[in-house]
Amino acid sequence: MTEIAPRRIALIGFGEVGKTFAKGFIAAGWRDIRSFDILFDNSETGARLRETARTLGVAACASAASAADGAEVVISAVTATAAIDVAREAGRYLAPGQFFLDINSVSPDTKRSDAAAVAPSGAAYVEAAVMAPVAPYGLAVPMLLGGKGGAALKAILAPAGMKMEPVADEIGEASAIKMCRSVMIKGIEALAVECFMTARHYGVEDRIVASLNETFKPLDWEKLAGYLIERVVQHGRRRAAEMREAAETVACAGLEPTMTSATAVRQDWVADQVAEDPALKSIAEPDWRKTVDALLATLGTRKPAAAE
């Protein structure tokens, strides 16, 4: 490995989060950003990703090892299912003096497995629980950190604008907070899809909105319904994977993850419909009734004429 370059950042995973973080670091004056994504080798998608990296001023590397070479901080921002593979590979190429920041939404047990995979390298493994959607916040998205290197990593990244709170030296506590929160948040999203699809079929969605507004003052359920449904449409597949990790978290507590597993099924179902009809992603959030109608159409179900 080449000598560690302070403020060199490696992003393993160049999806929505990776690109958002890259923009944030560059805007903060941190210009030595390298990236690797498994899709870089995909002829069509890879070409678009590499062009995005080039436009931003990010070096698109041929491997995770080359991206991480000399980087002070290596950020793993991949899918939940790929997190452990990325950590195992990192355990072979990282070196003492580097930080491996694992921001993937996985269970405490998975984070502990990731940490064990990185440990032989001598690099400092730090888990992060991302506590809000990344897009609105960018680098300032709230994160909880776990691991003995949390405070040192915060000192390095805070000047770039990252908002980090070390919560434990032990790996797993930060992720437990995240997973428990996800049981509630992603569960509400899945309930919103199921509730409003059914209500729209029967032509009673306006009354449901009014009733929820009365029960849950001062929430605006007309607006909230659009937001919750839009989150599933845009990110259902990723959320389903996260909920399977959340189900593992619940199961490890000795509780059958009945509701959490069902949430994963509903999130995946919406993602399947979006894969068949990508135009669903282009429907504006306030027009959630159009989204619901499109989802109902996939079932061959029409709402009563009185609700048209």
C-alpha positions in Angstrom: 0.0 0.0 0.0 1.2 3.5 -0.8 1.6 6.0 2.1 -1.7 7.1 3.6 -2.8 10.5 2.3 -4.7 12.5 4.8 -8.2 13.5 3.4 -8.1 10.9 0.7 -11.5 9.2 0.7 -12.4 5.9 -1.0 -16.0 5.1 -1.7 -16.8 1.5 -2.2 -20.2 1.6 -3.8 -21.1 4.5 -6.1 -24.8 4.5 -6.0 -27.0 7.2 -4.6 -25.2 7.4 -1.3 -21.7 7.2 -2.8 -22.4 9.9 -5.3 -24.1 12.2 -2.7 -21.1 11.8 -0.4 -18.6 12.4 -3.2 -20.4 15.7 -4.1 -20.3 16.7 -0.4 -16.6 16.0 0.1 -15.7 17.9 -3.1 -17.9 20.8 -2.1 -16.1 20.9 1.2 -12.7 21.1 -0.6 -11.7 17.4 -0.2 -10.7 16.7 -3.8 -8.9 13.4 -3.5 -11.9 11.1 -3.9 -11.7 7.6 -5.3 -14.5 5.2 -6.0 -15.2 1.6 -7.0 -18.5 0.0 -7.8 -19.1 -3.5 -9.0 -21.2 -2.1 -11.8 -18.3 -0.2 -13.2 -17.7 -3.3 -15.4 -21.2 -3.3 -16.7 -21.1 -1.9 -20.2 -24.1 0.3 -20.1 -24.7 1.1 -16.4 -20.9 1.2 -15.8 -20.3 3.7 -18.5 -22.9 6.1 -17.0 -21.4 5.7 -13.5 -17.9 6.3 -14.7 -19.1 9.4 -16.6 -20.8 10.7 -13.4 -17.5 10.1 -11.5 -15.5 11.9 -14.2 -17.9 14.9 -14.2 -17.7 15.1 -10.4 -13.9 14.8 -10.4 -13.9 11.4 -8.7 -11.4 8.8 -9.8 -13.2 5.6 -10.9 -11.0 2.7 -10.0 -10.7 -0.8 -11.4 -11.0 -2.5 -8.0 -11.9 -1.8 -4.4 -8.3 -2.3 -3.4 -7.0 0.3 -5.9 -9.6 2.8 -4.7 -8.6 2.2 -1.1 -4.9 2.4 -1.7 -3.5 5.2 0.5 -6.9 6.4 1.5 -7.2 7.5 5.2 -11.0 6.7 5.2 -12.6 3.9 3.2 -16.5 4.1 3.2 -18.5 1.0 2.4 -21.8 2.1 0.9 -23.2 -1.0 -0.8 -26.3 -3.1 -0.6 -27.1 -5.0 2.6 -26.5 -8.3 0.9 -23.0 -7.2 -0.3 -21.8 -5.7 2.9 -20.1 -8.8 4.3 -18.3 -9.6 1.0 -17.0 -6.1 0.8 -15.7 -6.3 4.4 -14.0 -9.7 3.7 -12.3 -8.3 0.7 -11.3 -5.2 2.7 -9.7 -7.4 5.3 -7.2 -8.4 2.7 -6.2 -5.0 1.3 -6.5 -2.5 4.2 -3.6 -1.6 6.5 -3.0 -0.1 9.9 -3.7 3.6 10.0 -6.8 3.3 7.7 -10.4 3.6 8.8 -13.1 1.4 7.4 -16.5 3.1 7.8 -19.4 0.6 7.3 -22.6 2.6 6.7 -24.7 -0.3 5.4 -28.1 -0.9 7.0 -27.5 -4.4 8.4 -28.1 -6.2 11.7 -25.8 -6.0 14.7 -24.6 -9.6 14.1 -23.8 -8.7 10.4 -21.8 -5.6 11.6 -19.9 -7.8 14.1 -19.1 -10.2 11.3 -18.0 -7.3 9.1 -15.7 -6.0 11.9 -14.2 -9.5 12.4 -13.5 -9.7 8.6 -11.7 -6.4 8.6 -9.7 -7.0 11.9 -6.8 -9.0 10.4 -5.8 -6.0 8.3 -5.1 -3.8 11.4 -7.4 -1.1 10.0 -9.9 0.5 12.4 -13.5 -0.7 11.8 -16.2 1.8 12.6 -19.9 1.0 12.2 -22.3 3.8 11.3 -26.1 3.8 11.6 -27.5 6.3 9.2 -30.5 7.8 10.9 -32.3 9.7 8.1 -32.6 9.7 4.3 -29.2 10.7 2.9 -30.4 12.8 -0.1 -31.9 15.8 1.8 -28.9 16.0 4.2 -25.9 15.0 2.1 -22.8 14.7 4.3 -24.7 16.2 7.2 -27.0 13.2 7.5 -27.1 12.1 11.2 -25.0 9.1 12.0 -24.4 7.0 15.1 -21.0 5.5 15.3 -19.8 2.3 17.0 -16.3 1.0 17.5 -13.2 2.1 19.4 -12.2 4.3 16.4 -15.4 6.3 16.4 -14.2 9.4 18.1 -11.0 9.5 16.0 -12.9 9.1 12.8 -15.4 11.8 13.8 -12.5 14.2 14.3 -11.2 13.5 10.8 -14.6 13.8 9.0 -16.4 16.5 11.0 -14.4 19.3 9.2 -16.0 18.1 6.0 -19.5 18.6 7.5 -20.3 15.1 8.6 -22.6 14.8 11.6 -21.5 11.9 13.7 -22.2 10.8 17.3 -20.1 8.0 18.8 -22.5 5.9 20.9 -20.5 2.8 21.9 -17.1 1.2 21.7 -18.7 -2.1 21.1 -19.8 -3.0 17.6 -23.6 -3.6 17.2 -25.2 -1.0 19.5 -25.5 1.7 16.8 -26.9 -0.8 14.3 -29.4 -2.1 16.9 -30.7 1.5 17.2 -31.0 1.8 13.5 -32.7 -1.6 13.0 -35.3 -1.0 15.7 -36.1 2.3 14.2 -36.4 0.7 10.8 -39.0 -1.8 12.1 -41.2 1.2 12.8 -40.4 3.5 9.9 -40.4 1.0 7.1 -43.3 -0.8 8.7 -45.4 2.4 8.5 -44.4 2.8 4.9 -45.6 -0.7 4.0 -48.8 -0.1 6.0 -49.4 3.1 4.1 -49.1 1.3 0.7 -51.5 -1.4 1.8 -54.0 0.9 3.5 -54.2 3.4 0.7 -54.3 0.9 -2.1 -57.3 -0.8 -0.4 -58.9 2.5 0.5 -58.5 3.8 -3.1 -60.1 0.6 -4.4 -63.2 1.2 -2.3 -63.2 4.9 -3.0 -62.8 5.9 0.6 -59.3 7.3 0.7 -60.4 10.9 1.4 -62.3 9.7 4.5 -59.3 7.7 5.6 -57.1 10.7 5.3 -59.6 12.8 7.3 -59.9 10.2 10.0 -56.1 9.8 10.4 -55.7 13.6 10.6 -58.3 13.6 13.4 -56.6 10.8 15.3 -53.0 11.8 14.8 -53.0 15.6 15.2 -51.2 17.6 14.0 -49.9 15.2 11.2 -51.0 16.0 7.6 -51.9 12.6 6.2 -52.6 13.8 2.7 -49.0 14.9 2.5 -47.6 12.1 4.6 -49.3 9.4 2.5 -47.5 10.8 -0.6 -44.2 10.8 1.2 -44.5 7.3 2.6 -45.7 5.7 -0.6 -43.0 7.5 -2.7 -40.2 6.2 -0.4 -41.3 2.6 -1.1 -41.6 3.3 -4.9 -38.2 4.9 -5.0 -36.3 2.5 -2.7 -38.4 -0.5 -2.1 -35.8 -3.1 -3.0 -33.2 -1.6 -0.8 -35.7 -1.2 2.0 -36.8 -4.9 1.7 -33.1 -6.0 2.1 -32.8 -3.8 5.1 -35.9 -5.2 6.6 -34.6 -8.8 6.2 -31.6 -7.6 8.3 -34.1 -6.0 10.8 -36.0 -9.3 10.9 -32.7 -11.0 11.9 -32.2 -8.4 14.6 -35.7 -9.1 16.0 -35.1 -12.9 15.8 -31.9 -12.6 17.8 -33.9 -10.9 20.5 -35.9 -14.1 20.8 -39.0 -12.7 19.1 -40.6 -14.0 15.9 -40.2 -11.2 13.4 -43.8 -11.5 12.1 -44.4 -7.8 11.3 -40.9 -7.1 10.2 -40.8 -10.0 7.7 -44.2 -8.9 6.3 -42.8 -5.4 5.8 -40.0 -6.8 3.7 -42.5 -8.8 1.6 -44.6 -5.7 0.9 -41.6 -3.5 0.1 -40.3 -6.2 -2.3 -43.7 -6.4 -3.9 -43.8 -2.7 -4.7 -40.2 -2.9 -6.1 -41.4 -5.8 -8.4 -44.1 -3.5 -9.8 -41.7 -0.7 -10.3 -39.3 -3.0 -12.1 -42.2 -3.8 -14.5 -43.2 -0.2 -14.9 -40.3 2.2 -14.1 -42.6 5.2 -15.0 -44.0 4.8 -11.4 -40.8 6.5 -10.2 -41.7 9.7 -12.2 -45.0 10.3 -10.5 -44.9 13.3 -8.3 -45.2 12.7 -4.5 -48.4 14.8 -4.2 -50.0 12.7 -6.9 -49.9 9.5 -4.8 -53.4 8.5 -6.0 -52.0 8.0 -9.5 -49.3 5.8 -8.0 -51.8 3.8 -6.1 -54.0 3.5 -9.2 -51.0 2.2 -11.2 -50.3 -0.3 -8.5 -53.9 -1.4 -8.4 -53.9 -1.8 -12.2 -51.1 -4.4 -11.8 -53.7 -6.5 -9.9 -56.4 -6.0 -12.4 -58.4 -4.1 -9.7 -60.4 -1.0 -10.4 -61.8 1.3 -7.8 -65.6 2.1 -7.9 -66.7 4.7 -10.4 -67.9 6.9 -7.6 -64.3 7.5 -6.5 -63.1 8.5 -10.0 
